[in-house]
Amino acid sequence: MLGMNSTAARYTWTAVSVLLLVALVYTVRSTLFVFIVALLFAYLLYPLVNLLDSVLPARRTRGLALALAYIIFIGGVVTFAVQVGSRVVEQAQTLTAKFPEMVAQWETPPSAEPPAPNDLKGQILANARDEIARRANDLIHLLPAAGMKLVSLASDLVFVVIIPILAFFFLKDSEVIREHILGLVDVGPWRTRLDGLMGDVHLLLAHYMRALVLLSLAVFVAYGIFFTVMGVPFGVLLAVLAMCLEFIPMIGPLAACIAIVVVSAIAGSHVLAVVIFMVLYRMFQDYFLSPHLMGQGVELHPLLVLFGVFAGAEVAGVAGSFLSVPVLALVRILYLNMRRSRLATPASVAAESSRLAG
């Protein structure tokens, strides 16, 4: 019709529809981020809700388990804030007040005698001292702005009120939502594939959130115990900082390690021991603890993770970096399901067998 091939028209319409969908998602990315965080928060509470739902009497609704789960979670958060938050605030105020003085003392040479002209070691140490001092000054200038952003984020009613409410509905009506999505597809092979895909996504998000929370808690406990035993100044503050940055893949732990080393060096407290401990702990977590907790759901190459972190940061800042790993893992699951569907046809199975045999 009008000289246009029907196949070309169909492909063009599909491409335009995909582009419009991408543009729509980018336009509403802030709202979409709130719903995604609410979904992840729901998966955070999902094991506790299921546990309470299984131990409560038979004649009850899921709402009771949800209410008890929220009470337990809020109680845990309040307890943590009371026990740890007050010390974090106190140490943060002390560090902010004493940081310029500590930097000035650290920059002062220990001896008034000039170094020997050929003292290569002294020149290297002096250059390193000057470089770290400049970076430390940049860091202290950025702290007020970062602090204001964190306060603004914490005071945002969307993150304080809306996300738990949305998570409540996700948990309460999860089965209804699942049935509605499956109802969009007629009974048959495609519905079976969609059901399998939703099951894979469910396991991925459940494993990812469980692993992320356990890894952050492990970092807080390990760092807190080590800093307390070694007498590292501002130990609780540094442990909480490392715990929070653990939620940002790869870049967050690296930034936490740099900040901890800088503060320890300026405070003059066991820098070498801190560096050795963090290297050993990161090896233990990256090669043993993290693969064990993540399971088979998140199998991404480190280069792909780095690409996702930087690309997510360009698109949506810290939120994009935080969501980069689950988004890439979801793309991987979609690809594997599409590949399994393609290989499930008799012709594809025969072609694949012939290729392997040849």
C-alpha positions in Angstrom: 0.0 0.0 0.0 1.4 3.4 -1.1 4.6 1.6 -2.2 5.5 0.5 1.3 6.3 -3.1 2.1 4.1 -4.5 4.9 7.1 -6.2 6.5 9.1 -3.0 6.5 6.1 -1.1 7.9 5.8 -3.6 10.7 9.5 -3.4 11.6 9.4 0.4 11.5 6.3 0.5 13.7 8.0 -1.8 16.2 11.2 0.3 16.2 9.2 3.5 16.8 7.2 1.9 19.6 10.4 0.7 21.3 11.9 4.2 21.0 8.7 5.8 22.4 8.7 3.4 25.3 12.4 4.2 26.1 11.6 7.9 25.9 8.6 7.4 28.2 10.7 5.5 30.7 13.4 8.2 30.7 10.8 10.9 31.2 9.2 9.2 34.3 12.5 7.8 35.6 12.1 9.5 39.0 8.7 8.0 39.6 9.9 4.7 38.2 12.9 4.8 40.6 10.5 5.2 43.6 8.5 2.1 42.5 11.7 0.1 41.9 13.1 1.0 45.4 9.7 0.1 46.9 9.8 -3.3 45.1 13.4 -3.9 46.4 12.2 -2.9 49.9 9.4 -5.4 49.6 11.9 -8.1 48.8 13.9 -7.0 51.8 10.9 -7.8 54.0 9.7 -10.7 52.0 11.5 -13.5 54.0 10.3 -12.1 57.3 6.8 -11.8 56.1 6.8 -15.4 54.8 8.2 -16.6 58.1 5.6 -14.8 60.2 2.9 -15.9 57.8 3.9 -19.6 58.3 4.0 -19.5 62.1 0.8 -17.5 62.7 -2.5 -19.5 63.3 -4.1 -20.9 60.2 -7.1 -18.6 60.2 -5.6 -15.2 59.5 -4.9 -12.8 56.7 -1.5 -11.9 55.2 -2.1 -8.4 56.5 -1.3 -9.5 60.1 2.0 -10.9 59.1 2.8 -7.7 57.2 1.9 -5.5 60.1 4.1 -7.6 62.5 7.0 -7.5 59.9 6.8 -3.7 59.7 6.7 -3.4 63.5 9.8 -5.6 63.8 11.6 -3.8 61.0 10.8 -0.3 62.4 11.8 -1.5 65.9 15.2 -2.7 64.6 15.8 0.5 62.7 15.0 2.6 65.8 17.2 0.4 68.0 20.1 0.7 65.6 19.6 4.5 65.3 19.5 4.9 69.1 22.5 2.6 69.8 24.7 3.5 66.8 23.3 6.7 65.3 24.1 8.9 68.3 27.7 7.8 68.3 27.9 8.4 64.5 26.6 11.9 64.9 29.0 12.6 67.7 32.0 11.3 65.8 30.9 13.1 62.6 30.7 16.4 64.5 34.1 15.8 66.2 35.7 14.9 62.8 34.3 17.9 61.1 35.6 20.2 63.9 39.0 18.6 64.2 39.7 17.7 60.6 41.4 21.0 59.5 43.6 20.9 62.6 44.6 17.3 62.0 45.4 18.0 58.4 47.6 20.9 59.4 49.4 18.8 62.0 49.8 16.0 59.5 51.2 18.4 56.9 53.8 19.7 59.4 57.2 17.8 59.0 58.2 15.8 62.1 61.6 17.4 62.0 62.8 20.9 61.2 66.0 19.6 59.5 65.8 19.7 55.7 66.1 16.3 54.0 69.2 15.2 52.3 69.4 16.2 48.6 69.6 12.6 47.5 67.0 11.3 49.9 64.7 9.6 47.3 62.5 8.0 50.0 62.0 11.3 51.8 61.0 13.0 48.5 58.5 10.3 47.6 57.0 10.5 51.1 56.8 14.3 50.9 55.1 14.2 47.5 52.7 11.6 48.7 52.0 13.6 51.8 51.3 16.8 49.8 49.0 14.9 47.3 46.9 13.3 50.1 46.7 16.6 51.9 45.3 18.3 48.8 42.8 15.5 48.3 41.9 15.6 52.0 41.2 19.4 51.7 39.0 18.7 48.7 37.2 16.1 50.6 36.5 18.3 53.6 35.2 21.0 51.3 32.8 18.6 49.7 31.5 17.2 53.1 29.0 20.1 53.8 27.4 19.8 50.3 27.2 16.1 50.6 25.8 16.3 54.0 23.1 18.7 52.9 22.1 16.4 50.1 21.9 13.5 52.5 19.7 15.5 54.9 17.5 16.6 52.0 17.2 13.0 50.8 16.4 11.7 54.3 13.8 14.4 54.8 12.0 13.7 51.5 8.5 12.3 52.3 8.6 10.2 49.2 11.4 8.1 50.6 10.2 8.1 54.1 6.5 7.4 53.6 5.6 6.5 50.0 8.1 3.7 49.6 7.0 1.6 52.7 3.4 2.1 51.6 4.1 0.9 48.1 6.1 -2.0 49.4 3.2 -2.9 51.7 0.9 -3.2 48.6 3.5 -5.2 46.7 3.8 -7.7 49.5 0.0 -7.9 50.2 -1.1 -8.2 46.5 1.9 -10.0 45.0 -0.1 -13.1 44.0 -2.9 -11.0 42.6 -0.4 -8.9 40.5 1.3 -12.1 39.3 -2.1 -13.6 38.2 -3.0 -10.4 36.4 0.3 -10.4 34.5 -0.1 -14.1 33.5 -3.7 -13.3 32.5 -2.4 -11.1 29.8 -1.2 -14.2 27.9 -3.3 -17.0 26.7 -2.8 -20.5 28.2 -0.1 -22.3 26.3 3.7 -22.3 25.8 4.1 -18.5 26.0 2.3 -18.3 29.3 4.5 -21.1 30.6 7.6 -19.2 29.5 6.3 -16.0 31.1 5.6 -17.9 34.3 9.2 -19.2 34.3 10.6 -15.8 33.5 8.7 -14.2 36.5 10.0 -17.0 38.7 13.6 -16.4 37.7 13.2 -12.6 38.3 11.6 -13.3 41.7 14.6 -15.5 42.7 17.0 -13.0 41.4 15.6 -10.0 43.4 15.1 -12.1 46.5 18.7 -13.3 46.4 20.1 -9.9 45.5 18.4 -8.0 48.3 19.2 -10.7 50.9 22.9 -10.7 49.8 23.2 -6.9 49.7 21.8 -6.5 53.2 23.9 -9.3 54.6 27.1 -8.0 52.9 26.5 -4.5 54.3 25.9 -5.8 57.8 29.0 -8.0 57.5 31.1 -5.0 56.6 29.7 -3.0 59.5 30.4 -5.7 62.0 33.9 -6.6 60.7 35.0 -3.0 60.3 33.5 -2.0 63.6 35.1 -4.8 65.6 38.5 -4.2 64.0 38.5 -0.4 64.5 37.4 -0.9 68.1 40.1 -3.4 68.8 42.8 -1.4 67.1 41.6 1.9 68.6 41.1 3.6 65.3 39.6 7.1 65.8 36.0 7.6 64.5 35.7 3.8 64.1 31.9 3.7 64.3 31.5 6.5 61.8 33.9 4.8 59.4 32.1 1.5 59.8 28.7 3.0 59.1 30.2 4.9 56.1 31.5 1.6 54.7 28.2 -0.1 55.3 26.2 2.5 53.4 28.6 2.7 50.5 28.4 -1.1 50.2 25.1 -0.6 48.4 26.9 0.9 45.4 28.6 -1.9 43.5 32.4 -1.8 43.3 32.7 2.0 43.3 31.2 2.3 46.8 33.5 -0.1 48.6 36.5 1.5 46.9 35.4 5.0 47.9 34.9 3.8 51.5 38.4 2.2 51.6 40.0 5.5 50.3 38.1 7.6 52.9 39.0 5.2 55.7 42.7 5.2 54.7 42.7 9.0 54.5 41.1 9.5 57.9 43.4 6.9 59.5 46.5 8.5 58.0 45.6 12.0 59.1 44.7 10.8 62.5 48.0 8.9 62.7 46.4 5.6 63.7 47.6 2.2 62.5 47.5 3.0 58.8 49.4 0.0 57.7 47.2 -2.3 59.8 44.0 -0.7 58.4 45.2 -1.2 54.8 46.2 -4.8 55.4 42.9 -5.6 57.1 40.8 -4.0 54.3 42.7 -5.8 51.6 42.3 -9.2 53.4 38.6 -8.5 54.1 37.8 -7.4 50.5 39.5 -10.6 49.2 37.4 -12.7 51.7 34.2 -10.9 50.7 34.7 -10.7 47.0 35.9 -14.3 46.5 34.0 -16.2 49.1 31.2 -14.4 51.0 29.7 -12.5 48.1 29.6 -15.4 45.6 28.1 -17.6 48.3 25.3 -15.1 49.2 24.5 -14.0 45.7 24.1 -17.6 44.5 23.5 -18.3 40.8 21.2 -15.3 40.2 23.8 -12.6 39.7 26.6 -13.9 37.4 28.1 -10.7 35.8 31.7 -10.1 34.7 33.4 -7.3 36.7 33.9 -5.3 33.5 30.2 -5.4 32.8 29.5 -4.4 36.4 31.8 -1.4 36.0 30.2 -0.4 32.7 26.7 -0.6 34.4 27.9 1.5 37.4 29.3 4.3 35.2 26.5 4.2 32.7 23.9 4.2 35.5 25.6 7.1 37.1 25.5 9.1 33.9 21.8 8.4 33.4 20.5 8.7 37.0 23.4 9.5 39.3 23.7 7.5 42.5 20.3 5.9 42.0 21.5 4.6 38.6 24.7 3.1 40.1 22.6 1.4 42.8 20.3 -0.1 40.2 22.9 -1.1 37.7 23.6 -4.6 38.9 20.0 -5.8 39.2 19.1 -4.2 35.8 22.0 -6.0 34.1 21.1 -9.2 35.9 17.5 -8.8 34.6 18.8 -8.3 31.1 20.8 -11.4 31.4 17.8 -13.4 32.6 15.7 -12.1 29.6 18.5 -13.1 27.2 18.8 -16.6 28.6 15.0 -17.1 28.5 14.9 -15.9 24.9 17.7 -18.2 24.0 16.0 -21.2 25.7 12.8 -20.4 23.9 14.6 -20.3 20.6 16.3 -23.6 21.2 13.1 -25.2 22.4 11.7 -25.4 18.8 12.4 -28.7 17.0 14.2 -27.0 14.1 16.4 -25.0 16.5 17.2 -28.1 18.5 18.2 -30.0 15.4 20.3 -27.1 14.1 22.1 -26.8 17.5 22.7 -30.5 17.6 24.1 -30.4 14.1 26.4 -27.5 15.0 27.7 -29.2 18.1 28.2 -32.5 16.2 30.1 -30.7 13.4 
